[in-house]
Amino acid sequence: MSFRQQTRNNMSFKLNLIVFSILFLSICATGFSQNHPDIRTRDVIYLKDGRVLKGEIVKIDESDGKIIFASKNGKTIEIKRIEYEYYIEDERLNVKFSDTLVINTRKTNDFEFSFGLSTSVFEMNGVAGSDYDVSLGTSPWYIPYNIRIAGGRYFGHKHYVGLRLDYALGGVDEYISPALKYKFQFDGYRNNRVWYATLEAKYEYFKDEFMSIAEYIDFDGNLKYSQRYRQQAFNTLGVVLGPGYAYTFNNKKSICVEATIFKNYRLSNAFEDSEAGILLNSWNSTGIGLAVAFNM
């Protein structure tokens, strides 16, 4: 087996391991979020005059916040947005000893700002054009350590759309990554813990040492390899997905953890020493990420 084949086989094994890990976490998240068949629920509206209405929310007008509500005796009423403080859908009626008895209010149609830390582990691989003697480029595993800030808005309590920014504090020479972020919360507002799925479209600028491998034939006709390290900068677009877990406190603040897998596609790359460098015409980067953030 040639060095190139061995390298690609190692890459394939690592990628399969990463994909399996993320899929396992996603399946666990979905399983934990399923509603128990014996759970009975109701909707609750907290009015500004102090009254609490219990029954079923028939319809919510997203344009003006108006609610059509059916009370326990079957009477249907219309409640304007100026009349209520907030509402809770699917509040649990039957609970066990281990269940959450006090459900903290979450953000609903509210803005949210976050700050925290993130990291990722990824490898870069590419193939040079035929004009170069270097036919295969690869790298060690890169691990940037980032500070993360984010902001966005909830639409209802299940959908969130926003922006986030990662900036490296260490681990690599330079790294910055803004992204458009969406997340969907699985549960029906039945406790203070929630699993969710996250999806991102991101841009990355990355600069660090890159290893190239050259194949050549020596004077005896033997295939040989040589390694060279150069400084290279990359501009990429990528897709990120994975599960997340959040816990909500009693002031609408929360803390969350996310585990993700991502795939990057090269926009451009260049060596600092352009005369000695190569430009990869087939390049990819796959990796996993982890983030912890406080939301307020």
VEXMAR-997948 format. One record per residue (C-alpha): residue number from 0; residue in one letter; z, y, x. Coordinates in pm, whole numbers. Example, Ala and Ser with C-alpha at 12.3 -4.5 7.8 and 13.67 -1.06 7.14 Angstrom:
REM VEXMAR-997948
> i  aa  zz  yy  xx
> 0  A  780  -450  1230
> 1  S  714  -106  1367
//
This chain:
REM VEXMAR-997948
> i  aa  zz  yy  xx
> 0  M  0  0  0
> 1  S  -100  340  141
> 2  F  141  628  180
> 3  R  -38  816  -100
> 4  Q  -10  522  -342
> 5  Q  356  474  -256
> 6  T  424  844  -314
> 7  R  248  840  -652
> 8  N  434  524  -757
> 9  N  765  689  -670
> 10  M  662  995  -871
> 11  S  572  774  -1170
> 12  F  908  596  -1157
> 13  K  1099  924  -1140
> 14  L  903  1068  -1432
> 15  N  961  760  -1646
> 16  L  1332  772  -1570
> 17  I  1348  1139  -1666
> 18  V  1158  1087  -1993
> 19  F  1377  789  -2088
> 20  S  1696  989  -2025
> 21  I  1586  1284  -2239
> 22  L  1460  1058  -2521
> 23  F  1793  872  -2518
> 24  L  1984  1199  -2554
> 25  S  1752  1313  -2834
> 26  I  1800  988  -3026
> 27  C  2177  1020  -2989
> 28  A  2162  1378  -3115
> 29  T  1959  1283  -3420
> 30  G  2185  988  -3495
> 31  F  2505  1191  -3479
> 32  S  2354  1458  -3703
> 33  Q  2265  1228  -3995
> 34  N  2453  1288  -4317
> 35  H  2698  1018  -4422
> 36  P  2594  865  -4758
> 37  D  2948  901  -4904
> 38  I  2978  1273  -4830
> 39  R  2996  1503  -5133
> 40  T  2926  1872  -5085
> 41  R  2915  2205  -5266
> 42  D  2796  2558  -5194
> 43  V  3044  2845  -5169
> 44  I  2981  3220  -5199
> 45  Y  3243  3474  -5086
> 46  L  3209  3793  -5290
> 47  K  3308  4138  -5165
> 48  D  3558  4177  -5454
> 49  G  3757  3880  -5324
> 50  R  3632  3615  -5565
> 51  V  3503  3280  -5437
> 52  L  3226  3106  -5631
> 53  K  3182  2729  -5598
> 54  G  2881  2537  -5719
> 55  E  2519  2510  -5607
> 56  I  2283  2763  -5452
> 57  V  1958  2712  -5641
> 58  K  1745  2966  -5454
> 59  I  1778  3232  -5185
> 60  D  1532  3520  -5175
> 61  E  1474  3576  -4803
> 62  S  1323  3922  -4863
> 63  D  1633  4086  -5012
> 64  G  1908  3821  -4982
> 65  K  1939  3770  -5358
> 66  I  2088  3432  -5461
> 67  I  2037  3229  -5777
> 68  F  2364  3035  -5821
> 69  A  2468  2755  -6059
> 70  S  2844  2736  -6116
> 71  K  3040  2414  -6175
> 72  N  3018  2459  -6553
> 73  G  2638  2476  -6534
> 74  K  2603  2853  -6581
> 75  T  2329  3016  -6370
> 76  I  2383  3368  -6237
> 77  E  2203  3609  -6004
> 78  I  2398  3758  -5712
> 79  K  2260  4055  -5519
> 80  R  2305  4089  -5142
> 81  I  2537  4388  -5177
> 82  E  2773  4178  -5389
> 83  Y  2866  3905  -5138
> 84  E  2999  3890  -4783
> 85  Y  2852  3552  -4687
> 86  Y  2788  3203  -4819
> 87  I  2833  2846  -4698
> 88  E  2592  2572  -4792
> 89  D  2696  2206  -4821
> 90  E  3073  2248  -4773
> 91  R  3233  1905  -4769
> 92  L  3452  1799  -5061
> 93  N  3572  1458  -4942
> 94  V  3706  1452  -4588
> 95  K  3874  1196  -4366
> 96  F  4165  1255  -4130
> 97  S  3925  1298  -3838
> 98  D  3698  1546  -4022
> 99  T  3688  1921  -3965
> 100  L  3898  2079  -4243
> 101  V  3836  2442  -4144
> 102  I  3467  2522  -4096
> 103  N  3418  2838  -3894
> 104  T  3154  3085  -4007
> 105  R  2829  3065  -3810
> 106  K  2564  3323  -3755
> 107  T  2320  3340  -4049
> 108  N  2030  3584  -4032
> 109  D  2221  3749  -3745
> 110  F  2133  3845  -3389
> 111  E  2287  3648  -3103
> 112  F  2324  3732  -2734
> 113  S  2404  3474  -2467
> 114  F  2493  3452  -2101
> 115  G  2561  3152  -1882
> 116  L  2440  2933  -1597
> 117  S  2145  2697  -1563
> 118  T  1991  2468  -1307
> 119  S  1695  2235  -1282
> 120  V  1571  1955  -1059
> 121  F  1197  1932  -1003
> 122  E  929  1814  -761
> 123  M  585  1965  -696
> 124  N  277  1755  -628
> 125  G  -88  1844  -577
> 126  V  -421  1749  -420
> 127  A  -624  1982  -196
> 128  G  -999  2033  -211
> 129  S  -1241  1838  6
> 130  D  -1277  2129  248
> 131  Y  -926  2072  379
> 132  D  -796  1799  603
> 133  V  -477  1789  396
> 134  S  -547  1569  97
> 135  L  -199  1531  -52
> 136  G  79  1783  -103
> 137  T  430  1697  -212
> 138  S  778  1844  -189
> 139  P  1144  1747  -184
> 140  W  1345  1792  -501
> 141  Y  1411  2163  -558
> 142  I  1735  2270  -729
> 143  P  1765  2642  -812
> 144  Y  2103  2767  -938
> 145  N  2046  3040  -1197
> 146  I  2222  3297  -1406
> 147  R  2093  3296  -1766
> 148  I  2080  3575  -2024
> 149  A  1926  3543  -2369
> 150  G  1894  3714  -2705
> 151  G  1745  3626  -3041
> 152  R  1790  3601  -3416
> 153  Y  1883  3330  -3664
> 154  F  1673  3276  -3974
> 155  G  1920  3107  -4205
> 156  H  2164  2901  -3999
> 157  K  1917  2632  -3886
> 158  H  1635  2827  -3720
> 159  Y  1665  3051  -3412
> 160  V  1393  3242  -3224
> 161  G  1457  3447  -2912
> 162  L  1395  3519  -2543
> 163  R  1580  3396  -2236
> 164  L  1567  3476  -1864
> 165  D  1674  3260  -1567
> 166  Y  1720  3423  -1224
> 167  A  1810  3219  -915
> 168  L  2133  3297  -732
> 169  G  2074  3024  -475
> 170  G  1921  2688  -399
> 171  V  1569  2828  -339
> 172  D  1432  3143  -180
> 173  E  1308  3308  -502
> 174  Y  1297  3197  -865
> 175  I  1261  3384  -1195
> 176  S  1169  3238  -1534
> 177  P  1141  3422  -1869
> 178  A  1075  3211  -2181
> 179  L  1018  3224  -2556
> 180  K  1280  2998  -2716
> 181  Y  1311  2820  -3052
> 182  K  1588  2589  -3169
> 183  F  1653  2391  -3486
> 184  Q  2005  2287  -3590
> 185  F  2022  1944  -3750
> 186  D  2347  1942  -3946
> 187  G  2428  2076  -4295
> 188  Y  2713  2310  -4190
> 189  R  2981  2041  -4231
> 190  N  3184  2097  -3915
> 191  N  3215  2324  -3614
> 192  R  3006  2101  -3387
> 193  V  2629  2091  -3412
> 194  W  2343  1911  -3241
> 195  Y  2014  2095  -3216
> 196  A  1666  2060  -3068
> 197  T  1526  2330  -2841
> 198  L  1166  2412  -2751
> 199  E  1052  2673  -2497
> 200  A  730  2818  -2362
> 201  K  811  2955  -2015
> 202  Y  667  3138  -1717
> 203  E  795  3068  -1365
> 204  Y  764  3243  -1031
> 205  F  888  3017  -754
> 206  K  891  3060  -376
> 207  D  1024  2816  -119
> 208  E  929  2580  163
> 209  F  656  2332  74
> 210  M  566  2010  256
> 211  S  202  1906  303
> 212  I  88  1564  420
> 213  A  -236  1526  617
> 214  E  -426  1197  647
> 215  Y  -638  1138  958
> 216  I  -792  859  1165
> 217  D  -674  833  1525
> 218  F  -893  731  1823
> 219  D  -812  364  1764
> 220  G  -935  380  1404
> 221  N  -586  368  1248
> 222  L  -492  575  940
> 223  K  -217  822  1029
> 224  Y  -13  1083  844
> 225  S  137  1411  957
> 226  Q  379  1644  777
> 227  R  387  2024  790
> 228  Y  621  2268  615
> 229  R  502  2609  497
> 230  Q  633  2886  271
> 231  Q  445  2893  -58
> 232  A  472  3092  -385
> 233  F  377  2955  -727
> 234  N  305  3114  -1066
> 235  T  321  2862  -1350
> 236  L  334  2819  -1727
> 237  G  544  2538  -1871
> 238  V  676  2364  -2181
> 239  V  1046  2275  -2219
> 240  L  1212  2052  -2479
> 241  G  1538  1867  -2526
> 242  P  1864  1837  -2720
> 243  G  2155  2081  -2727
> 244  Y  2517  2071  -2843
> 245  A  2722  2370  -2961
> 246  Y  3076  2437  -3081
> 247  T  3148  2738  -3305
> 248  F  3471  2939  -3284
> 249  N  3631  3135  -3570
> 250  N  3462  3467  -3478
> 251  K  3098  3347  -3495
> 252  K  3100  3301  -3118
> 253  S  3005  2963  -2971
> 254  I  2954  2770  -2651
> 255  C  2658  2538  -2594
> 256  V  2520  2281  -2350
> 257  E  2151  2189  -2322
> 258  A  1973  1905  -2138
> 259  T  1595  1945  -2114
> 260  I  1278  1803  -1966
> 261  F  985  2028  -1867
> 262  K  626  2019  -1749
> 263  N  467  2309  -1554
> 264  Y  101  2397  -1511
> 265  R  -17  2607  -1216
> 266  L  -163  2952  -1266
> 267  S  -187  3033  -896
> 268  N  -30  2950  -561
> 269  A  -58  3100  -213
> 270  F  92  3049  132
> 271  E  252  3335  319
> 272  D  45  3231  622
> 273  S  -292  3218  445
> 274  E  -484  3116  758
> 275  A  -279  2801  800
> 276  G  -235  2731  432
> 277  I  -412  2526  169
> 278  L  -463  2599  -199
> 279  L  -403  2304  -425
> 280  N  -670  2259  -693
> 281  S  -482  1986  -881
> 282  W  -112  2053  -913
> 283  N  179  1967  -1142
> 284  S  554  1989  -1162
> 285  T  788  1788  -1383
> 286  G  1165  1801  -1391
> 287  I  1490  1813  -1584
> 288  G  1721  2104  -1660
> 289  L  2082  2168  -1759
> 290  A  2233  2489  -1902
> 291  V  2572  2608  -2026
> 292  A  2600  2935  -2219
> 293  F  2846  3143  -2420
> 294  N  2695  3291  -2737
> 295  M  2819  3605  -2910
//
